[in-house]
Amino acid sequence: MDQGHSQEFIQHLINGISLGSIYALIALGYTMVYGILQLINFAHSEVYMVGAFAAFYVGKALGLADHPGVLALLVLIFSAVVVCSLLGITIERLAYRPLRKAPKLNILITAIGVSLLLQYSGQIIFGADPKLFPEVIKDSPLFSIGTVEVRSLDLTILIVSTLVMAGLHFLVHYTKIGTAMRAVSSNANVANLMGINVDRIITYTFVIGSSLAGVASVLVGLKYPKIDPLMGMLFGIKAFVAAVLGGIGSLPGAMLGGVILGLCEEMVVGYLSSTYRDALAFGILILILLLRPAGLLGTVTREKV
């Protein structure tokens, strides 16, 4: 590989890791809820969409595009996290909690229904036309290594997503809430007997998962500035594929799956054609289900019939 091709490869590598870290944040929301409730929360992608619009309207109201910088970014992230958390709590209380002991198929259909409800409610409330997300971080080259450019936006996405994932790791493994979450994930009935408020822990899980979607929505808004009420559909499916790839229910698996998917997409765009970009996720999903249904870091579980 000559110098020109190697530098091009490194550039694609940087772009892929940047995109993959966003997939990982959304995938973590899917995998956290599944780990606690054994539920695929298909409405999670619409929570992410609502977070993008919350940040958009806050940014527009405060004129943050005229004052770009870290503070403006933090304001957008905070507003998206708060709105997504409240929406996550509402969905759990109104849609999922009444069906907790219902057959899994009922809950799955409800999740799809909530997803469609939020999609079309978003079109009514926000309008179907795309909105231009406020540019609070200027995408400019920071430094170059040969022809490889490290841009401010990619570095910002990588730093924010890494800090958030590190914070999640600390929360799950080194706090009382995290210990309770792992106990409920292992056996909710036993955790309840040990004095853990299972309903509260489930609510915390939805809050944390929805907050991650809120952070991801701002990062996506910065990287792909046009947002619309159907933006969650494709990104949500790809993040779900990332969660399945890494092993649904595994937090490290969701992170790994997101990065792998982002790298694969970028390499396909760089060396084949952008036409295959979206099809790649579905191809990976089919391969994983055929070859390793539990995912890369997942464990095989058997259900009693």
N, C-alpha and C positions, 0 to 999 in steps of 0.2 A: 504493500500500500504506500503510494507516494505521499509527500507532505501535504499536497492540496487535498487529496482524498481523506487523509487522516484528520485534517483540520475541519473538513466538512462533517466528518463523522462526529467529532467532538461537539460541533455546533448542534447537530441533531440530538446528541446525547443530553446537552443542557436543556434544549427545548422539551425533550421527552420527559425528563425528570420534573421540570416545572409543571407540565400538564398532568403527569402522573400523580404528583402530590395533591392536586386538586381532586382527582378521582379518588384518591385515598381518603381524603377528608369526608367526602360524601359516602363512600363505601363503609366507613367506620360507623356512620349512623345506622345503615342497614344491619350491619353485623352485631351492633350492641343490642338492638331491639330483638333480633333473632336469638341472640345468646340468652336473653332473659325470658322471652315469651314464646320462642320457637315460631315467630311470626315474621313474614316478609312484609314490611311496611311499605307498600307501593306508593303511599301518599308522601313518602319522604322526599321524593323528587319535586313535588309541588311545594313542600315546605321550603325547599331551597329556592324555588322560583319566587315565592312570596318574600323571602329574605332579600333577594336582589331588588325587588320593587320597593321594599321598605327603605333600603339604603339609597335607592335612586331618589325617592321623594324627600328624604331627610337631607341628602346632598343638595337637591335643588332648592329646598326651603332655606337652607343656611348658606347657599352660594359657595359651597366648598370647592367647586371647580376653579373658582377665582383665587383660592388660597390653598394650592396643592401642598402636600407634605405628609409627614408621619401622623401629625395630630388629626388631619382631615381623614386619613385612612382609619385611624382608631375610632373616630366618631361613626363612620360608616359601618365598621365591623360591630361596634357596640349596638347600634340601632338594629342591624340585621339579626344579631344574636338575641336581643330582647324580643323582637317580634316573632322570630322562629320558635323561641322557647315557649312563648304564650300559645302559639298555634299548635305546637307539639302537645302541650298539656291539654288543650281543648280537644284535639283529635283523640287522645288516649281516654279522656274522661267520657266523651260523648259517643264515640264510635267503637272503641275496643274494649273498654272495661265492662260494659253490659254483656259482651259476648265472650268473656274470658273462659267460661266453661262450655261454650258452644262447640260444635264440630269445627275442625280446622278449615274446612271448605267454606263455612259461613263467614269466618273471619277474613279469609282470603278474598272472597267476593266483596265484603265490606271495604277492605283496603283499596281494591280497584275502584269501587264506587266513590270513596272519599277522594281518590286521586282525580277522577273525572270531574267530580263536583268542584274541586279547587281549580282545575284547568279552566273550565268554562265560566266559573265565577270570576276568575281572573280576567278573562276576556271582557266580561261585562263591566267590572269595576275599573280595570286599568286601561281597557281598550285593546283591540287586537293589533294595532300598529306598533312596530318596534320603537323602543325608547333608547336614547343615547346615554349611556352610563357616564356619570361625572368622572373626568380624568383627574384624580387626586394624586396619582403618581405618574410623573412624566417618564415615558418610556424612552430613555436615552442610553447610549453606550457608556458604561462605566470605565471599562478598560478592555484592551484587546491583546490576544496572544496570537501573533501572526494574523490570520484572517478571521480568527474566532473572536466574536464579540460577546462579552458578558454584559447584558442589558439590565438596567435598574429594575424593570418590571419582573423579569424572571427571578432576579435575586430576591426581590421583595416577597414574591409568592413562595419561594423556597424557604426563606427565613420564617415567615408567618406560619406556614404549614408545619414546619419542623418544630417550632415553639409550641404550637397547639397540640401536635401529636405527643411531644414530650410531656406537656402538661397533663394530657389524658392518661399517659402511662403512669405518671406519678399519682394521679387521682385514683386509678383502678388498683394499684399495687401498694400504695403507702398511706391511704387514708381509711377512716372508718366506713365512709360511704362506699368506697371501692371494695372493701372487704365484704360489706353487706351485699353489694351487687354480685360479687363472685359467689357468695353463699346462695343467693336466690337463683343464680344461673345454674348452680350445681343441683340444688333440690329446694324448690320453693316451699314445700310443705315442712320439711325439716327446719328451714330457716325461720318459718313462721313460729314453730314450736320453740325455737331458741330466742324468741322475743323480737325478731326483726319484723318491722312493718313492711310487708311485701308490697302493698299498694303504693306506699311512699317511695320505695326503691324503684318500682316500675316507673313512677312519675319522674323521678330523678333521671332515669335512663333516657326517657323521651326528651327531657330538657337538655341533657348533654348531647344526645344524638342530633337534635334539632339545632343546637348551638353550633355544632360542627358544620351542618348544612348552611347556616347563616354565614360563617366565616368563608366557606367555599363559594357562596354566591357572590360575595364582594370580590374575591380573587378572580372569579370567572368574568364578572362585570368589568374588571380592569383589563383582563387579557382579551376578551371578546366584547367590546363595548356595547353592542346592540342587545337589548334584553326584550323579551316578549313573554306572554302568558304560557306559551307552549315550550319555553326553553328548558324546562325540567325534564321533558319526556326523553330526549336522546341522552342527555348527560346522566339522567337518573338510571337509564338502562345500562349505560356503560359502567357506571359506578357499581351497579348491582352485579354486572359481569366480573368486575374487579374483586368484589366481595366473594363471589363464588370461586373465582380463580385462586384466591389466597386461602379459601376455606371459610365458608359462612359461619359466623360465630367466633372466629379467631381474630383478635385485634391486630396482632402482627401480620396475620394473613391478609387482612384488608389493606394494610399499608403496602405490603409487598405486591399484592395484586394490582393496586392502583398504579404503582410505579412501573410494573411490567407492562400493563396495558398502555400507559402513556408512552413508554419507550417504543413499543411495537407500532403504535399509531404513527409516531413521528418517523420511524424508519420506513414504514410503508409509504408515507407521503414523500419522504426524501429520495427513496430509491426505486419506488414502483410508480404509483399514481395516487393522487388524492381521491380518486373515484372509489378506491377500495377502503378508504379510511373507516367509514361507518360500518361497512360489512365485516371488518376485521373483528369487532367486538362479538358479533354473533357467531362468527367462525370459531373464536376462542371458546365461547360458551359451549358450543356443540362438542368440541374436542375434549374439554374438561369433563363434561357430563358422560362422555363415552369412555374416556381413559382413566380419569380419577375423579369420581363424583364428589368426594370429600374435599377436593381442592388441594393446593400444595401443602398447606400447614394444618388442614382440617383433620379430624379423626372420624373414622367410620363408626356410626352408632346404629344399633338395631332396635327397631320398634316391635313391641309385642302386639300381635294381632288378636 
